[in-house]
Amino acid sequence: VRGRDRVFGFEEGVGFEEHRERVLDVFRRVAPQYDVMNDAMSFFLHRLWKDHLVEVVQPFPGQRHLDVAGGTGDVAFRMLQGIRAAEAEALTARYPHWEAEAAPGEVTVFDINAAMLAEGRGRAERRGLGGESSGLRWVEGDAEALPFDTEAFDSYTVSFGIRNVTDIPRALREAHRVLRPGGHFCCLEFSKVNNALLQELYDQYSFHVIPHIGAAVAGDAGSYQYLVDSIRTFPKQEEFAGMVRDAGFGEVRYENLFDGMVAIHSGFKV
């Protein structure tokens, strides 16, 4: 990447503004079938990975959580359920720092793509979680310029979204800014497979099967070809951990899932 250029899949030399618009267009097209395609492409494993992400975040009573690139609500619903369960347990156990009149926690779902947010709101309403009284907020905007106050959140997640951000270091600095001291950053993303045989099988599946699934299920092979390509150009585990540290986070670590097919990077604002 040179200057203000970016890669779009394997295509190099794409300007930042063009990259942003092309990614927006991809997700506008895939939004209606996004969750169905996630199930089809991962054989439902993405659900287990997201469950584990929430376990890493460790929901607690009164938590203010921001889920970035979370338009369809997959992680947000899990986080809200975890926060509410923690609050119910705290009340039962007479948790000394949590009282019945204390403000309940809330989850802000943030996405640059209005079509993805529309899908998420629809899913929330079908679950009986419509309206802000549910504890869910839906905000449209750019991860590189978050419209929130400094130190506004206790935790921040981004799930399979950071690789699509045009200026990743800038987005990481914004994540650091909006977290309170001690705030928890967690990123779930496809990464570098460690096993050579698994990598070969994964490559064959990714490049030769997933675009056909995209054509059959979503009627859009091209968008899913981009998504596959973008996985291969994303930084490896150690390189991305360095980027998280450079943004100001401490105690940065990562956990490989499925031998590195995906990884959870985490850090704390110190």
Helices and strands as residue ranges (DSSP letters): E 5-8, E 11-15, H 16-30, G 31-33, H 34-42, H 45-57, E 64-68, H 74-92, E 106-111, H 114-126, G 132-134, E 136-140, E 153-159, G 162-164, H 168-178, E 179-190, H 196-208, H 210-213, I 214-218, H 221-233, H 237-246, E 249-257, G 258-260, E 262-269
